[in-house]
Amino acid sequence: MRVRGAVASRRVTAPEPNAEQWRAWSGSGGDFWAAHADLFEAGVAGYRDAFRSATAVRPGERVLDVGCGAGTTTLDAAAAADPDGHAHGVDMSAAMLAIARDRAAASGLPATFAVADAQTEELGDGAFDVVVSRNGVMFFGDPEAAFANLHRALAPGGRIVLQVWQPLAEQEWLWAVHGALRLPDPPPDGASPLSLGDPDRCRDLLTGAGFTGVRLDDVRAPMWFGADVEQAAAFHLGRVADALAARAATDRQDAEDALRGVLAEHAGPGGVAFRSAAWLVRATRP
C-alpha cells in the first residue's frame, strides 16, 4: 500500500561502491540479524528513548530512516509523523525489511520500506524533512558521497539525527568478546561499526557535506545480550561464525569456553550486559 506522501527512490546507475556490504547484508549476515531482530532490539533498548527524543519528529513531517533494519526506528518516526506525515526506511537486507513490513502492516502506521543503499540511491532532492539513522551510517564505502546524498535528500531547514558508536575503548561489548574469541577488533575507519567514533571525523564529514550546527552528545547504556550465558553465547558465536569456521575444532572449543567465561562475568539477575557508549549526532541542512 502506498503511504500518503511516500517517496519512490531510484538507484543511480554507477559502479557499486558498496559491493562487499551488499554481499554481507543480502546473504547470511542479513539473515542472521533478521533471525535475531528481537534480541538486538532488546540489547539496544537503553538508547531508544534518547534517540527518539533527539529526532523530535513532528506530525506531518517526511522522515527517511537509513539502515532501518527491522523497522523499530522507522515505526517510531511514523508514529510521531502521523497524521499526514510518513516514514520511509531503507536497508540492504531484504530479510530484515520483510520483518519491518510485517510490523508496519500490523501497526497501521504510515511507513514504507525499500531495499536500497542510501549512498547511491536517488532519494529525491529535498524529499524529506528529517533523516534519522540508528547505527546505520557507519558502513558506507564512500562516506563523503553518502552524506552529500543525504544532504540533497533533505529540504532546506531539514535536520539529520544519527546514533553512532564511540571509539573501541568505550565498547566493552566489542573488545571483551573479541578478546575472548581472539578475533581482531573492528578498525576505526573504513566500513566499520566504529568508523564515526572519532568526533572530529564525524563533524568533518557532515560539515563537508554541507550540514551546519553539528552537535555530538555522549549517550551511554548497557548492551544486553540475553537472559543467560547460553543465550548470549549463541548470539555472539552466530555473529562471528564465519570467522571461527576455519579454526581447528580444539581451537574453536577453546574460544567458546573463553567466551562463556567472559559472559559469565557479566551475567546478573537481569541477564548478560556490557558497557557501551554512542554519539548522538545532530545537524541541519541550511
N, C-alpha and C positions, 0 to 999 in steps of 0.2 A: 504494500500500500504506500502510495506517495504521501509524504507528510507535507503539510502546507509550508511553502517557502523553502522546501528542501532543495539543495544544490546538487546537480549531477556533475561529478568531476570526470575528467578525461585524461588519459595517460599521455604524457609528452613522448613523441616518437624520437627517442635518442638512445644511445647505448646505455644499458642499465648499470649504474654505478654501484648498486647495492645487491649485486647478484648473490653474494655469499649470504646476505641476510634473507633474501628471498628463498634460497635453498633451505636455510635453517627453519624459518618460520612457516614455510609451506610444507615442510616434511615432519620428521619426528619431533623436532623442537616445538613446533606449534601444537602437535598432538599431545605432547607431554603437558604443556601449560594448559591446554584445554581440559585435559583429564584432571588437573589439579587446580582448576579455577577457583573453586570454593575455598580450598586450603590457602591459596595465595591471598585471596581477599581477606580471610581471617588473619593472615600473617601481617598485612599492612593496615589493618583496621585502625590502629592508633594514629594514623596520618589522615584519615578520611575527613574528619570534621575541619581540621585546619585547612586542608586543600579546598574543600567545598566553600568554606568561608572566604578564602582568598579569591576564588573565581568570581564570587559576587554576581552571579548570573541573574539578570532581571527578566520579568515577563516580557515576551515579545522579541528577545534577542536571538540571534542566529549564532550557534556555537559549533566550532569544529574541535573534535577530540582526536588528538594524534596518538597513534599507538594505543587504541582504546581497549584492546584485549577483549575480555568477555563483557564489556559494556557497563561496568559499575559507574564509572565517572561520567560516561555519556548519559546514562539514565538520571544521575544526579543533576546534570546540567539541563536535561529535558524537563525534569520536574520543576526546576526553577524558571525555565523559559516559558512554560505553559501558563496561560494560553497565548496563542498567536506566534510564539517563537518555536524553535526546534533545535535539536542537537544532531550532528552528523559525525559518526565515528569512523575512522579509517584505521586499518591494521593490515599487516601482511599475512596473518593467519586466518585462513578460511574456517578452520576448526573452531577457533575462538569466536569468530564472528557468528557462527551458527548458534552458539550459546547466547551471544548478545542479542541476536534477532529474536530468539525464543523468549528471552527475558523482556524485550521491548513489547512483543506481542501480548504477553501476559499482563504487562503493566498498563497498556493503553497509552503510554506516553509518546509524545511527538519526537521519535528518534529513528534515524535511518543509519545504515552501515554499508561500507564498501571495502572490498579488498583493494588496497592501494598503498603506495609508498608516498608519503607526504613530501618527500624531497623532490620527486619528479612529476607528481600528479598536477594537472592543471585544475586548480581548485576554484578558479573564478576570481577575477580582480574585485576586491572589496566585497566578497560574498558573505563574509562573516563579521560579527561584532566582537566575538571573543574566540581566541584559540586557547585550548587547555591541553595539558598532557601530564599525566602522572607516570613518571618513569618510562616515557616512550620516545624521548628525543635524543637519547644518548648513542644511538646505533647508526646514525647517518654516515654514509660513505664520504659525503661532501657536506659537512655541516654549514659551511658558508652559503652554498646553494640552497640548502634546505631551509635555513632561516630566512633567506631572501624570498623564497617561495611562500613561506607562511606570512611574511610581511605583506606580500602582494595580496594574499587572500583576505587580509583584514581591511575593513573600511577605515577611512581616516578617523582617528579618535578611538579606534578599537584597541583592545588590550590582549596581551598574551600572559598566561599564568602557567608555570611549569613547576613540577616537582622532580628534582634530580638528586642522585646520591652524592654525598660529600666524599672526600678522598678516602682511600682504603683504611687509613688508621682509625677512622670513625666507624668502620663497618665490621664489628666483631663477628657478625653472622657470616661474613665472607672469609676473613683471614683465619678465624678459628677453624672453620670447617675445611677450608682448603689446606690449611696446615696439617690437620689430622689425616687428610687423604693424600698428602704430599703432591698436591696439584699447584701449578703456578697461579698466582693471583691475576685477576684481570688487569690489563695495562691501564695507565691513567689517560691514554689518548686512543685514537682510532675508534672503531665501532665497539665500544666497551661500556658496560654499565657505569664506569667511573669517568667517562670522557668529559663530563661537565663538572667534575668535582672541584677543579681549580676555579675559584670565584672570579679571578681576573680573566681567565679564558672565557668563562661563561659571559661575563659582561662584554668582552671584546667582540664575541660572536654576535650578540644581539645588537650592540651598537653599530657594528659593521654592516648589519643587515638593514639598518635604518631605524631601529627602535630607540626610544628615548625613555628617560626616567627609570633606568634599570635598577631594580632593588632585589637584594637577596636576604632572606631571613632564615635563621637557623631554626630548624624544627627537628625534634627527636622523639622517637617512640621505640618500644621493643618490637623486634621482628619475631613473630610467633610461628613455630613450625610444626605444631601438632600437640595432641593431648598427652603423648608419652614418647619415650625414646624410640620405640619401634616405628611409630607413625612418622616421626621426624627423620629417622634414618632412611625409611623407604622413599621419602620425598627427595632427600639430598642424593641418595645413590641413584635414583632415577634421573635426576637433573644432570649428573656427570657420568652417566652410564657409558657413553661413547669414549670418554677419556680413560675410563678404567678397563674397557673391554680388552685392550691389547696386553694387559698385565698377566703374569702367571697367576694361577689360581691361589697360590700361597700369598703372593703379594696383595692380591685383591682382598683376601680374607684379613690380612694384617691391617689394611687400610680401613676395612669395615669395622674391625674391632676398635681401632683408634678413634674412628668417628663416633661410635656408640659411647666410648668413654667421654669424649668431649660433650656430647649431647646430654649424657647423664649429669655432668657437672652443671648444666644449665637447665635442668628439669626441676620443676616445682609444682605446687598444687594446681597452678593454672596451666601447666603444660611446659613445653620447651621453648625458651625465648633467649634472644641475644640482643645486645645493644646495636643501635643503628642511628644514623643521622642523615638528614636531607637538607637541601636548599629549597626554599620556596621562593621562586623567581617570578617577579612581575615587571612588565614593561608595557609601553604604549606605542602604537603607530601614530605619529603626529599627523 
